[in-house]
Amino acid sequence: MLKSLPMAYLAGLRVVSLTAEKAAVTVPFKYLTKNPFRSIYFACLSMAAEMASGVLAMQHIQAAAGSVSMLVVGLQAEFTKKAVGLVTFDCADGGLIAEAIRESRATGEGRPVVCTSTGRDEAGDVVATFRITWSFRAKKA
């Protein structure tokens, strides 16, 4: 991660689980992730939310035959509770991502997918919900 995503590495983001359908990424409350209000800075929460969906996308792209590009084209966020401690973002949209990649390979057109990443604190309370819109496009051979 240090080579590919140095800020995520410095912030302490970790992929804690990954399947074809679901991914979980943690972000800790620590010196490098804190804001002046004694909670996790929203940009660090955004990194973890994006990584939870992005690692799913990368896994499906790697499994697909041929090259597929991916790009974040939209982001919506809702913050519901102060984020302190260890926050875990879950994204269970692997099926949607796989279908978009299949459709793009079949049509040659880009396909958008809205992935939801939900962040929960150690007590299980939702602290933030992110909706990240990815665009997938199969590259021409």
VMD Tcl script that builds the backbone (N, CA, C; Angstrom):
set m [mol new atoms 423]
animate dup $m
set s [atomselect $m all]
$s set {name element resname resid chain x y z} {
  {N N MET 1 A 0.824 -1.190 0.000}
  {CA C MET 1 A 0.000 0.000 0.000}
  {C C MET 1 A 0.871 1.258 0.000}
  {N N LEU 2 A 2.038 1.190 0.608}
  {CA C LEU 2 A 2.916 2.354 0.661}
  {C C LEU 2 A 3.252 2.846 -0.729}
  {N N LYS 3 A 3.507 1.943 -1.661}
  {CA C LYS 3 A 3.873 2.322 -3.024}
  {C C LYS 3 A 2.681 2.874 -3.813}
  {N N SER 4 A 1.526 2.210 -3.720}
  {CA C SER 4 A 0.374 2.582 -4.532}
  {C C SER 4 A -0.488 3.666 -3.908}
  {N N LEU 5 A -0.662 3.618 -2.593}
  {CA C LEU 5 A -1.536 4.568 -1.889}
  {C C LEU 5 A -0.841 5.072 -0.625}
  {N N PRO 6 A 0.161 5.924 -0.782}
  {CA C PRO 6 A 0.942 6.331 0.392}
  {C C PRO 6 A 0.125 7.036 1.468}
  {N N MET 7 A -0.865 7.845 1.105}
  {CA C MET 7 A -1.663 8.527 2.127}
  {C C MET 7 A -2.510 7.533 2.917}
  {N N ALA 8 A -3.044 6.535 2.242}
  {CA C ALA 8 A -3.825 5.507 2.939}
  {C C ALA 8 A -2.929 4.744 3.906}
  {N N TYR 9 A -1.710 4.475 3.486}
  {CA C TYR 9 A -0.753 3.786 4.350}
  {C C TYR 9 A -0.455 4.632 5.592}
  {N N LEU 10 A -0.164 5.911 5.371}
  {CA C LEU 10 A 0.164 6.793 6.490}
  {C C LEU 10 A -1.015 6.966 7.439}
  {N N ALA 11 A -2.226 6.960 6.892}
  {CA C ALA 11 A -3.419 7.109 7.722}
  {C C ALA 11 A -3.738 5.829 8.490}
  {N N GLY 12 A -3.129 4.723 8.106}
  {CA C GLY 12 A -3.348 3.466 8.815}
  {C C GLY 12 A -4.523 2.651 8.304}
  {N N LEU 13 A -4.979 2.912 7.081}
  {CA C LEU 13 A -6.072 2.131 6.515}
  {C C LEU 13 A -5.630 0.691 6.319}
  {N N ARG 14 A -6.548 -0.242 6.592}
  {CA C ARG 14 A -6.261 -1.658 6.429}
  {C C ARG 14 A -7.462 -2.368 5.827}
  {N N VAL 15 A -7.215 -3.213 4.838}
  {CA C VAL 15 A -8.260 -4.089 4.306}
  {C C VAL 15 A -8.322 -5.266 5.264}
  {N N VAL 16 A -9.454 -5.419 5.961}
  {CA C VAL 16 A -9.561 -6.477 6.971}
  {C C VAL 16 A -10.311 -7.695 6.461}
  {N N SER 17 A -11.098 -7.537 5.384}
  {CA C SER 17 A -11.730 -8.703 4.759}
  {C C SER 17 A -12.058 -8.367 3.312}
  {N N LEU 18 A -12.021 -9.426 2.475}
  {CA C LEU 18 A -12.297 -9.254 1.058}
  {C C LEU 18 A -12.811 -10.562 0.484}
  {N N THR 19 A -14.008 -10.506 -0.084}
  {CA C THR 19 A -14.564 -11.626 -0.836}
  {C C THR 19 A -15.020 -11.055 -2.178}
  {N N ALA 20 A -15.591 -11.888 -3.023}
  {CA C ALA 20 A -16.088 -11.403 -4.310}
  {C C ALA 20 A -17.266 -10.451 -4.133}
  {N N GLU 21 A -17.972 -10.561 -3.033}
  {CA C GLU 21 A -19.164 -9.743 -2.800}
  {C C GLU 21 A -18.957 -8.571 -1.861}
  {N N LYS 22 A -18.015 -8.686 -0.928}
  {CA C LYS 22 A -17.939 -7.703 0.153}
  {C C LYS 22 A -16.499 -7.421 0.553}
  {N N ALA 23 A -16.272 -6.168 0.957}
  {CA C ALA 23 A -14.960 -5.779 1.479}
  {C C ALA 23 A -15.154 -4.931 2.725}
  {N N ALA 24 A -14.172 -4.990 3.621}
  {CA C ALA 24 A -14.174 -4.172 4.825}
  {C C ALA 24 A -12.800 -3.537 4.988}
  {N N VAL 25 A -12.806 -2.228 5.278}
  {CA C VAL 25 A -11.582 -1.448 5.442}
  {C C VAL 25 A -11.705 -0.656 6.735}
  {N N THR 26 A -10.641 -0.636 7.529}
  {CA C THR 26 A -10.654 0.125 8.784}
  {C C THR 26 A -9.801 1.383 8.669}
  {N N VAL 27 A -10.200 2.373 9.450}
  {CA C VAL 27 A -9.422 3.599 9.605}
  {C C VAL 27 A -9.412 3.921 11.101}
  {N N PRO 28 A -8.215 4.109 11.682}
  {CA C PRO 28 A -8.132 4.378 13.114}
  {C C PRO 28 A -8.173 5.881 13.427}
  {N N PHE 29 A -8.588 6.193 14.622}
  {CA C PHE 29 A -8.446 7.553 15.134}
  {C C PHE 29 A -7.050 7.643 15.722}
  {N N LYS 30 A -6.219 8.460 15.113}
  {CA C LYS 30 A -4.853 8.646 15.611}
  {C C LYS 30 A -4.380 10.040 15.204}
  {N N TYR 31 A -3.168 10.370 15.536}
  {CA C TYR 31 A -2.644 11.712 15.301}
  {C C TYR 31 A -2.809 12.156 13.840}
  {N N LEU 32 A -2.472 11.286 12.891}
  {CA C LEU 32 A -2.516 11.668 11.480}
  {C C LEU 32 A -3.925 11.698 10.889}
  {N N THR 33 A -4.917 11.144 11.575}
  {CA C THR 33 A -6.282 11.124 11.025}
  {C C THR 33 A -7.238 12.041 11.772}
  {N N LYS 34 A -6.776 12.699 12.814}
  {CA C LYS 34 A -7.681 13.491 13.642}
  {C C LYS 34 A -7.910 14.894 13.063}
  {N N ASN 35 A -9.014 15.487 13.480}
  {CA C ASN 35 A -9.312 16.874 13.141}
  {C C ASN 35 A -9.335 17.690 14.444}
  {N N PRO 36 A -9.515 19.006 14.375}
  {CA C PRO 36 A -9.519 19.815 15.609}
  {C C PRO 36 A -10.686 19.518 16.550}
  {N N PHE 37 A -11.675 18.753 16.087}
  {CA C PHE 37 A -12.859 18.461 16.890}
  {C C PHE 37 A -12.756 17.111 17.590}
  {N N ARG 38 A -11.553 16.548 17.617}
  {CA C ARG 38 A -11.260 15.272 18.276}
  {C C ARG 38 A -12.069 14.115 17.701}
  {N N SER 39 A -12.118 14.071 16.385}
  {CA C SER 39 A -12.724 12.936 15.681}
  {C C SER 39 A -11.911 12.703 14.416}
  {N N ILE 40 A -12.281 11.677 13.656}
  {CA C ILE 40 A -11.548 11.370 12.428}
  {C C ILE 40 A -11.935 12.365 11.347}
  {N N TYR 41 A -10.940 12.947 10.719}
  {CA C TYR 41 A -11.122 13.918 9.648}
  {C C TYR 41 A -11.920 13.285 8.512}
  {N N PHE 42 A -12.869 14.039 7.947}
  {CA C PHE 42 A -13.754 13.471 6.930}
  {C C PHE 42 A -13.002 12.950 5.707}
  {N N ALA 43 A -11.869 13.541 5.377}
  {CA C ALA 43 A -11.103 13.066 4.222}
  {C C ALA 43 A -10.545 11.665 4.475}
  {N N CYS 44 A -10.190 11.374 5.712}
  {CA C CYS 44 A -9.706 10.028 6.048}
  {C C CYS 44 A -10.852 9.029 6.003}
  {N N LEU 45 A -12.024 9.437 6.455}
  {CA C LEU 45 A -13.205 8.578 6.331}
  {C C LEU 45 A -13.507 8.315 4.861}
  {N N SER 46 A -13.374 9.342 4.036}
  {CA C SER 46 A -13.617 9.205 2.600}
  {C C SER 46 A -12.651 8.219 1.959}
  {N N MET 47 A -11.380 8.278 2.373}
  {CA C MET 47 A -10.392 7.334 1.838}
  {C C MET 47 A -10.793 5.895 2.143}
  {N N ALA 48 A -11.214 5.639 3.368}
  {CA C ALA 48 A -11.577 4.281 3.762}
  {C C ALA 48 A -12.832 3.819 3.035}
  {N N ALA 49 A -13.807 4.699 2.897}
  {CA C ALA 49 A -15.047 4.351 2.187}
  {C C ALA 49 A -14.758 4.037 0.722}
  {N N GLU 50 A -13.937 4.863 0.100}
  {CA C GLU 50 A -13.588 4.650 -1.311}
  {C C GLU 50 A -12.779 3.372 -1.480}
  {N N MET 51 A -11.885 3.102 -0.540}
  {CA C MET 51 A -11.069 1.895 -0.646}
  {C C MET 51 A -11.920 0.631 -0.518}
  {N N ALA 52 A -12.952 0.664 0.324}
  {CA C ALA 52 A -13.797 -0.521 0.491}
  {C C ALA 52 A -14.462 -0.911 -0.824}
  {N N SER 53 A -14.918 0.069 -1.597}
  {CA C SER 53 A -15.511 -0.256 -2.898}
  {C C SER 53 A -14.423 -0.451 -3.953}
  {N N GLY 54 A -13.360 0.315 -3.865}
  {CA C GLY 54 A -12.295 0.244 -4.863}
  {C C GLY 54 A -11.557 -1.078 -4.867}
  {N N VAL 55 A -11.337 -1.667 -3.697}
  {CA C VAL 55 A -10.644 -2.956 -3.653}
  {C C VAL 55 A -11.526 -4.056 -4.248}
  {N N LEU 56 A -12.850 -3.933 -4.070}
  {CA C LEU 56 A -13.765 -4.871 -4.735}
  {C C LEU 56 A -13.650 -4.730 -6.250}
  {N N ALA 57 A -13.637 -3.484 -6.708}
  {CA C ALA 57 A -13.537 -3.234 -8.149}
  {C C ALA 57 A -12.228 -3.778 -8.712}
  {N N MET 58 A -11.140 -3.535 -8.021}
  {CA C MET 58 A -9.845 -4.019 -8.503}
  {C C MET 58 A -9.813 -5.542 -8.578}
  {N N GLN 59 A -10.433 -6.195 -7.600}
  {CA C GLN 59 A -10.484 -7.658 -7.596}
  {C C GLN 59 A -11.252 -8.168 -8.816}
  {N N HIS 60 A -12.392 -7.555 -9.137}
  {CA C HIS 60 A -13.190 -8.002 -10.283}
  {C C HIS 60 A -12.515 -7.666 -11.610}
  {N N ILE 61 A -11.828 -6.539 -11.665}
  {CA C ILE 61 A -11.100 -6.176 -12.885}
  {C C ILE 61 A -9.969 -7.159 -13.130}
  {N N GLN 62 A -9.266 -7.526 -12.079}
  {CA C GLN 62 A -8.164 -8.472 -12.217}
  {C C GLN 62 A -8.661 -9.828 -12.716}
  {N N ALA 63 A -9.855 -10.218 -12.275}
  {CA C ALA 63 A -10.420 -11.509 -12.682}
  {C C ALA 63 A -10.986 -11.469 -14.105}
  {N N ALA 64 A -11.314 -10.281 -14.605}
  {CA C ALA 64 A -11.891 -10.158 -15.948}
  {C C ALA 64 A -10.798 -10.328 -16.995}
  {N N ALA 65 A -11.151 -10.951 -18.088}
  {CA C ALA 65 A -10.210 -11.075 -19.201}
  {C C ALA 65 A -10.153 -9.734 -19.914}
  {N N GLY 66 A -8.972 -9.239 -20.137}
  {CA C GLY 66 A -8.822 -7.950 -20.806}
  {C C GLY 66 A -8.731 -6.817 -19.801}
  {N N SER 67 A -8.458 -5.650 -20.307}
  {CA C SER 67 A -8.216 -4.489 -19.471}
  {C C SER 67 A -9.494 -3.666 -19.295}
  {N N VAL 68 A -9.715 -3.214 -18.078}
  {CA C VAL 68 A -10.882 -2.398 -17.750}
  {C C VAL 68 A -10.399 -1.209 -16.928}
  {N N SER 69 A -10.826 -0.006 -17.310}
  {CA C SER 69 A -10.462 1.173 -16.530}
  {C C SER 69 A -11.557 1.472 -15.528}
  {N N MET 70 A -11.173 2.077 -14.414}
  {CA C MET 70 A -12.129 2.445 -13.378}
  {C C MET 70 A -11.809 3.850 -12.905}
  {N N LEU 71 A -12.870 4.602 -12.596}
  {CA C LEU 71 A -12.688 5.992 -12.201}
  {C C LEU 71 A -13.847 6.416 -11.307}
  {N N VAL 72 A -13.551 7.107 -10.224}
  {CA C VAL 72 A -14.605 7.687 -9.391}
  {C C VAL 72 A -15.151 8.904 -10.127}
  {N N VAL 73 A -16.472 8.930 -10.335}
  {CA C VAL 73 A -17.105 10.051 -11.040}
  {C C VAL 73 A -18.119 10.779 -10.168}
  {N N GLY 74 A -18.353 10.279 -8.961}
  {CA C GLY 74 A -19.281 10.955 -8.062}
  {C C GLY 74 A -19.112 10.482 -6.640}
  {N N LEU 75 A -19.512 11.353 -5.703}
  {CA C LEU 75 A -19.395 11.018 -4.288}
  {C C LEU 75 A -20.462 11.773 -3.508}
  {N N GLN 76 A -21.189 11.033 -2.665}
  {CA C GLN 76 A -22.134 11.624 -1.729}
  {C C GLN 76 A -21.809 11.060 -0.358}
  {N N ALA 77 A -21.920 11.896 0.660}
  {CA C ALA 77 A -21.606 11.432 2.008}
  {C C ALA 77 A -22.630 11.964 3.003}
  {N N GLU 78 A -22.893 11.140 3.994}
  {CA C GLU 78 A -23.777 11.523 5.089}
  {C C GLU 78 A -23.090 11.122 6.386}
  {N N PHE 79 A -22.928 12.083 7.278}
  {CA C PHE 79 A -22.256 11.835 8.549}
  {C C PHE 79 A -23.303 11.866 9.652}
  {N N THR 80 A -23.378 10.785 10.442}
  {CA C THR 80 A -24.447 10.664 11.421}
  {C C THR 80 A -23.977 10.648 12.869}
  {N N LYS 81 A -22.699 10.447 13.092}
  {CA C LYS 81 A -22.171 10.390 14.451}
  {C C LYS 81 A -20.693 10.732 14.411}
  {N N LYS 82 A -20.195 11.296 15.502}
  {CA C LYS 82 A -18.778 11.616 15.614}
  {C C LYS 82 A -17.955 10.340 15.486}
  {N N ALA 83 A -16.956 10.353 14.622}
  {CA C ALA 83 A -16.131 9.174 14.345}
  {C C ALA 83 A -14.883 9.200 15.220}
  {N N VAL 84 A -14.862 8.325 16.204}
  {CA C VAL 84 A -13.686 8.172 17.073}
  {C C VAL 84 A -13.390 6.687 17.194}
  {N N GLY 85 A -12.190 6.362 17.612}
  {CA C GLY 85 A -11.809 4.955 17.721}
  {C C GLY 85 A -11.540 4.366 16.350}
  {N N LEU 86 A -11.773 3.073 16.222}
  {CA C LEU 86 A -11.566 2.375 14.956}
  {C C LEU 86 A -12.897 2.327 14.202}
  {N N VAL 87 A -12.912 2.833 12.977}
  {CA C VAL 87 A -14.119 2.819 12.152}
  {C C VAL 87 A -13.908 1.828 11.015}
  {N N THR 88 A -14.907 0.980 10.797}
  {CA C THR 88 A -14.847 -0.026 9.739}
  {C C THR 88 A -15.875 0.296 8.672}
  {N N PHE 89 A -15.414 0.402 7.429}
  {CA C PHE 89 A -16.295 0.627 6.285}
  {C C PHE 89 A -16.521 -0.686 5.555}
  {N N ASP 90 A -17.794 -1.024 5.368}
  {CA C ASP 90 A -18.185 -2.227 4.635}
  {C C ASP 90 A -18.842 -1.828 3.328}
  {N N CYS 91 A -18.512 -2.532 2.266}
  {CA C CYS 91 A -19.165 -2.366 0.972}
  {C C CYS 91 A -19.509 -3.769 0.473}
  {N N ALA 92 A -20.787 -3.981 0.152}
  {CA C ALA 92 A -21.245 -5.305 -0.289}
  {C C ALA 92 A -21.786 -5.250 -1.713}
  {N N ASP 93 A -21.135 -4.487 -2.579}
  {CA C ASP 93 A -21.620 -4.286 -3.942}
  {C C ASP 93 A -20.782 -4.995 -5.000}
  {N N GLY 94 A -20.111 -6.063 -4.608}
  {CA C GLY 94 A -19.286 -6.807 -5.558}
  {C C GLY 94 A -20.075 -7.323 -6.747}
  {N N GLY 95 A -21.305 -7.757 -6.529}
  {CA C GLY 95 A -22.139 -8.246 -7.624}
  {C C GLY 95 A -22.469 -7.159 -8.638}
  {N N LEU 96 A -22.772 -5.963 -8.156}
  {CA C LEU 96 A -23.059 -4.837 -9.055}
  {C C LEU 96 A -21.835 -4.467 -9.887}
  {N N ILE 97 A -20.690 -4.492 -9.245}
  {CA C ILE 97 A -19.440 -4.166 -9.943}
  {C C ILE 97 A -19.152 -5.201 -11.019}
  {N N ALA 98 A -19.265 -6.477 -10.675}
  {CA C ALA 98 A -18.998 -7.547 -11.644}
  {C C ALA 98 A -19.932 -7.429 -12.847}
  {N N GLU 99 A -21.211 -7.129 -12.598}
  {CA C GLU 99 A -22.179 -6.995 -13.695}
  {C C GLU 99 A -21.831 -5.807 -14.592}
  {N N ALA 100 A -21.434 -4.690 -14.004}
  {CA C ALA 100 A -21.065 -3.516 -14.800}
  {C C ALA 100 A -19.850 -3.809 -15.677}
  {N N ILE 101 A -18.895 -4.541 -15.151}
  {CA C ILE 101 A -17.703 -4.901 -15.933}
  {C C ILE 101 A -18.090 -5.824 -17.084}
  {N N ARG 102 A -18.961 -6.795 -16.812}
  {CA C ARG 102 A -19.435 -7.692 -17.882}
  {C C ARG 102 A -20.166 -6.903 -18.977}
  {N N GLU 103 A -21.038 -5.977 -18.569}
  {CA C GLU 103 A -21.784 -5.178 -19.536}
  {C C GLU 103 A -20.847 -4.299 -20.373}
  {N N SER 104 A -19.865 -3.713 -19.736}
  {CA C SER 104 A -18.921 -2.865 -20.466}
  {C C SER 104 A -18.113 -3.681 -21.460}
  {N N ARG 105 A -17.709 -4.872 -21.062}
  {CA C ARG 105 A -16.955 -5.728 -21.989}
  {C C ARG 105 A -17.827 -6.136 -23.177}
  {N N ALA 106 A -19.122 -6.365 -22.933}
  {CA C ALA 106 A -20.026 -6.785 -24.006}
  {C C ALA 106 A -20.365 -5.644 -24.956}
  {N N THR 107 A -20.479 -4.428 -24.426}
  {CA C THR 107 A -20.938 -3.298 -25.245}
  {C C THR 107 A -19.822 -2.345 -25.655}
  {N N GLY 108 A -18.725 -2.349 -24.922}
  {CA C GLY 108 A -17.659 -1.390 -25.176}
  {C C GLY 108 A -17.949 -0.013 -24.597}
  {N N GLU 109 A -19.078 0.123 -23.929}
  {CA C GLU 109 A -19.476 1.397 -23.327}
  {C C GLU 109 A -19.115 1.422 -21.845}
  {N N GLY 110 A -18.985 2.635 -21.314}
  {CA C GLY 110 A -18.760 2.784 -19.888}
  {C C GLY 110 A -20.017 2.456 -19.109}
  {N N ARG 111 A -19.863 1.945 -17.922}
  {CA C ARG 111 A -20.997 1.595 -17.067}
  {C C ARG 111 A -20.779 2.187 -15.676}
  {N N PRO 112 A -21.721 3.024 -15.211}
  {CA C PRO 112 A -21.604 3.565 -13.855}
  {C C PRO 112 A -22.206 2.611 -12.829}
  {N N VAL 113 A -21.643 2.606 -11.638}
  {CA C VAL 113 A -22.160 1.824 -10.522}
  {C C VAL 113 A -22.067 2.690 -9.268}
  {N N VAL 114 A -23.170 2.768 -8.525}
  {CA C VAL 114 A -23.156 3.471 -7.249}
  {C C VAL 114 A -22.940 2.423 -6.157}
  {N N CYS 115 A -21.808 2.545 -5.484}
  {CA C CYS 115 A -21.458 1.619 -4.402}
  {C C CYS 115 A -21.675 2.326 -3.063}
  {N N THR 116 A -22.241 1.611 -2.117}
  {CA C THR 116 A -22.476 2.167 -0.789}
  {C C THR 116 A -21.469 1.584 0.188}
  {N N SER 117 A -20.761 2.474 0.887}
  {CA C SER 117 A -19.821 2.083 1.935}
  {C C SER 117 A -20.334 2.668 3.241}
  {N N THR 118 A -20.585 1.789 4.195}
  {CA C THR 118 A -21.129 2.214 5.482}
  {C C THR 118 A -20.062 2.070 6.552}
  {N N GLY 119 A -19.802 3.169 7.265}
  {CA C GLY 119 A -18.805 3.170 8.326}
  {C C GLY 119 A -19.444 3.014 9.689}
  {N N ARG 120 A -18.922 2.059 10.461}
  {CA C ARG 120 A -19.431 1.807 11.807}
  {C C ARG 120 A -18.285 1.902 12.812}
  {N N ASP 121 A -18.609 2.432 13.983}
  {CA C ASP 121 A -17.607 2.497 15.051}
  {C C ASP 121 A -17.524 1.160 15.769}
  {N N GLU 122 A -16.710 1.102 16.785}
  {CA C GLU 122 A -16.488 -0.162 17.498}
  {C C GLU 122 A -17.742 -0.672 18.214}
  {N N ALA 123 A -18.699 0.219 18.487}
  {CA C ALA 123 A -19.954 -0.185 19.120}
  {C C ALA 123 A -20.974 -0.664 18.089}
  {N N GLY 124 A -20.636 -0.529 16.799}
  {CA C GLY 124 A -21.539 -0.943 15.738}
  {C C GLY 124 A -22.466 0.157 15.254}
  {N N ASP 125 A -22.306 1.363 15.781}
  {CA C ASP 125 A -23.141 2.487 15.369}
  {C C ASP 125 A -22.638 3.065 14.046}
  {N N VAL 126 A -23.552 3.410 13.153}
  {CA C VAL 126 A -23.187 4.007 11.868}
  {C C VAL 126 A -22.707 5.436 12.110}
  {N N VAL 127 A -21.508 5.734 11.629}
  {CA C VAL 127 A -20.958 7.088 11.746}
  {C C VAL 127 A -21.018 7.836 10.415}
  {N N ALA 128 A -21.002 7.093 9.302}
  {CA C ALA 128 A -21.047 7.743 7.989}
  {C C ALA 128 A -21.470 6.735 6.926}
  {N N THR 129 A -22.147 7.253 5.914}
  {CA C THR 129 A -22.517 6.453 4.754}
  {C C THR 129 A -22.065 7.197 3.509}
  {N N PHE 130 A -21.302 6.526 2.686}
  {CA C PHE 130 A -20.809 7.112 1.443}
  {C C PHE 130 A -21.409 6.372 0.260}
  {N N ARG 131 A -21.785 7.132 -0.760}
  {CA C ARG 131 A -22.219 6.558 -2.033}
  {C C ARG 131 A -21.216 7.025 -3.083}
  {N N ILE 132 A -20.403 6.084 -3.530}
  {CA C ILE 132 A -19.335 6.385 -4.484}
  {C C ILE 132 A -19.769 5.876 -5.849}
  {N N THR 133 A -19.788 6.761 -6.826}
  {CA C THR 133 A -20.142 6.356 -8.187}
  {C C THR 133 A -18.865 6.090 -8.956}
  {N N TRP 134 A -18.727 4.833 -9.378}
  {CA C TRP 134 A -17.595 4.399 -10.191}
  {C C TRP 134 A -18.039 4.282 -11.634}
  {N N SER 135 A -17.143 4.526 -12.554}
  {CA C SER 135 A -17.385 4.260 -13.967}
  {C C SER 135 A -16.386 3.198 -14.407}
  {N N PHE 136 A -16.913 2.165 -15.060}
  {CA C PHE 136 A -16.072 1.074 -15.574}
  {C C PHE 136 A -16.192 1.052 -17.089}
  {N N ARG 137 A -15.040 0.973 -17.747}
  {CA C ARG 137 A -15.034 0.920 -19.214}
  {C C ARG 137 A -13.980 -0.078 -19.660}
  {N N ALA 138 A -14.433 -1.059 -20.460}
  {CA C ALA 138 A -13.501 -2.030 -21.013}
  {C C ALA 138 A -12.665 -1.350 -22.081}
  {N N LYS 139 A -11.373 -1.562 -22.021}
  {CA C LYS 139 A -10.479 -0.985 -23.019}
  {C C LYS 139 A -10.487 -1.837 -24.262}
  {N N LYS 140 A -10.385 -1.189 -25.403}
  {CA C LYS 140 A -10.372 -1.916 -26.675}
  {C C LYS 140 A -9.071 -2.673 -26.835}
  {N N ALA 141 A -9.178 -3.872 -27.349}
  {CA C ALA 141 A -7.993 -4.713 -27.511}
  {C C ALA 141 A -7.147 -4.291 -28.674}
}
mol reanalyze $m
mol bondsrecalc $m
mol representation Tube
mol addrep $m
